[in-house]
Amino acid sequence: MKMMTAIIKPFKLDDVRDALHQIGITGMTVEEVKGYGRQKGHTELYRGAEYVVEFQPKIKISLGLGDEQVDAAIEAICSSANTGKIGDGKIFVTPLEQSIRIRTGETGEEAL
């Protein structure tokens, strides 16, 4: 099993969710986060004062996946979140040692 974390632009969330749903992945956790990488910050003007916005709004998606689903999920996220511009995001895949469905007590891939 793997834990996949994807950081994407907020307006791409619906596209990513639809792409994942099409390959049979229906569950995910979504968080609104802020961060920066190569995109860095930018300057904005508010009520006549200029200030620097260092952190960009992003969406963090977390998915627990079976090993056989990982490549398809990566392809779905990359194709649906890509705008071709800096700041499109990143995907991280890490080992997932255990999963438990609290309601039923199922464990392992059955709990995903």
C-alpha positions, 0 to 999 in steps of 0.5 A: 500500500502507498500514501499519495500526497498531491499538491495542486492549484486550487482551481484544478481540484474538480478536474483531478477529482473527476480524473481519479473517479474515472479510474476507480478512486473515489475516496480522498482527503482534501486540505487547503494549504499554502506554500511556495517553491519555484513559483515564489511569491508576488506583490499585491496592492491593497488600499494603496499599500503594496505588500508581498504575498510569499505563500501561494494557496494550494490544495493538498490531496491525500490518498491511500492506494493499493500498489497496483493503483499508484501509476494510474493515479499519478497519470490521472493527477499529472494529466488533469492538474497540468497547466504547463505553468510554474506552480502546477504542483507535486506528487509524493508517494510514500509507503503505507504500513497499515490502514484500518476502517474504524466502522468495520475493523477491516485492515490492509487494502480492504480498508482503503 
